[in-house]
Structure formats: structure tokens, C-alpha cells
């Protein structure tokens, strides 16, 4: 399954380090792909920054220090190209 995920500017670059901490509001699974779409904070429109596609290679849902409603996604990749709105 593929997920396009909205993210705020201060979190947009974290996936470049191969990790993303997200609210666990989707059915994330190892092998799923994700793409991050940056939105202006807090309720603004898209900034035009869209990441390359990443694959979820690992998931932590229950661990000390991780709130129950959050998940840590470990990412491999990226594949494809980024886009920036002109």
C-alpha cells in the first residue's frame, strides 16, 4: 500500500535520515511505501515540497518513550524524484 503523508516544515527533512515519527492513524505495514508532502504550518496550503518515495522497512509501535497513539517508521530508499512547486 502507498501512503501520501502530510508533514509540517519542521518535520519534513526527518525522513532523509531514514526515520519518521507519526501519529498511528493509518494501517502502516513493513513493505508499504510513503511520500511526504510538506504543508505550511499550522493550517496553510501545500508548500510544493514533495519527497521521493520511501519504503517502510521497520515499525515500532510500543516502546518506552513512544506515546500509545504514535509509531516510529524506519525508511529505506528513496526512489523517484522530488518536486518543488514554482
N, C-alpha and C positions, 0 to 999 in steps of 0.2 A: 504494500500500500504506500502511496505517496502522500506527504503532508506539506502543505504550504503554511508556514508559521509566521504570524505577525510577531515582530520584536521591536523593542524601543531602541533608540540610538545608543544608549549606554550598554546595551547587551548585544548589539548587532555583531561586534567583532569577536565575541567569545567563541563562536563556532570555529573560527580559524585556528583555535588552539585544540580543537577536537573534542569539545565538551559543550553541553548546553543544559542548563537547569531550567526546567519548565514546569508550569502547572500541569498536573497529570489529568488533563481534561479530554484526552484522546486515547485511543487504544493503540499505544506505541508498541511495536514489536521489533526484535532484532531482525534485520534484513529490510525493514521499511526505509524509504528514502524521505529526506526532508529538504526543504528550501526555505530560507529565511527572508522575509520581506520586511524591510525597515519602515516603520511608521513614525511620524513626528509624535512627540510625547506631549500631553497625555492622550488627546483625542483627535489629533490632527490627521491629515491625509498621509498617504504613502510618500516617502522621500524620493523614491525612484531607485533606491539601492535594493538589489535582489541578489542573494548569494548564489553560488554554484550549488549543485545538488550534492548532498552528503548522504551516506548510508549509516543507519544506526547499527553499531557493532556491539553495543552493550548497554544495559539498562540497570540502574539501581533505583529501587522504589522504597525500600525500607532499610534505613541505616541511621545510626546515631547522628544527629545534626541535620537530617533532612526531614522537613515537615511532611506530615502524612499525605497532604494533597499535592506534593511535588515529586518530580522524577529527575534523575540525572541521566542524560543521554550521552554515550560515548560515540563519537562520529569518526568515520573513515572517508577519505576522499580528499578533495572534491572532484567532481566531474562536471563538464559543461562550462559555460561561461557566465560571468556576472553581467548585469546590465545596470546602467545608471541613466535615469531619465534626464533628458536635456532641458 
